[in-house]
C-alpha cells in the first residue's frame, strides 16, 4: 500500500512531486507500513557508521550489477534482491545516499528499469539529514519477509546504449561531468584518480551541463524555476526533446536524468550508462575536445 505523498510547497512545483520527499516527511513516517527506506551511497562503508533507522543498504556495485555481463541484474536477480531487502512490489521505497544522491538516483533509475511504481528520493540525501541533526543508528535493519514477482527489465524507454547514441548524434544530449572532463583536460572527475578512458573530451554535439548545477546550497535540488533557467532558458532544451544524458559510468547522469524527467517533466530522457568509459575507449568513434559542443 503506497504511503501518502509529501505536500511540501517546494516539491509541489515540480512536474512529478511524488518522486521526492523531504527530511521532515520521512522522519515523521519512519516505521510506517508499506514504507521501506534504502541507503545507496558511493562510500559503501558509510551505512555501517550510521544510517536512518530501519534503512536497508543496497550496494550499487555488487547488488545492482551483474559481474559477468557488465549489465544490470535480470528480473530474477532483481526479485531476489528485493526479497532479501524486504521490499514488496507495492511498497513505497525512499532512497537516499551520499554525494548529493548520485548513487541514490542511480538506484532509483535501476528500480525504474524494473517498473517499481513507487520509488522516491530523499531530497538532500545523507548530507541534509545530518546537517539537520537528525538521528543515525547502527542497529541492523530487520527486513520483513516478503515476496516479489519476477519482472523483466525494460531498458528501451530510459536507457541508451552506444548504438542509440550514435544514432542520436546531432540531437539533444547533455554531458553532466565536470567542465574539465568535458573539455578533455581530465578523463575523470576532479579529486579522483585519472583512469578509465584513453581519450579526453566529449561526444560531438553534447552540451555541458554539470550535474552539480542542479543542487541547492542545502544539498537538495534547486527550485523548479532555477532548474528551468539552466536547462531550458540557458541550454535551450525543450520538454518535447528526446534527450540523452551521460557522464563517466552513469551515476551522475542518473541524477540529471532524475532532474529532467521527474522535476522538469521531460517525458523522453535516456541515461547512457556506458557513458564516457565506453565512448572514450571505443574504436572509430568521434570525440570533440574543448569548450564548444562541436559536431560530427
Order of alpha helices (4+ residues) and beta strands (2+ residues): alpha-beta-alpha-beta-alpha-beta-beta-beta-alpha-beta-alpha-beta-alpha-beta-alpha-beta-alpha-beta-alpha-beta-alpha-beta-alpha
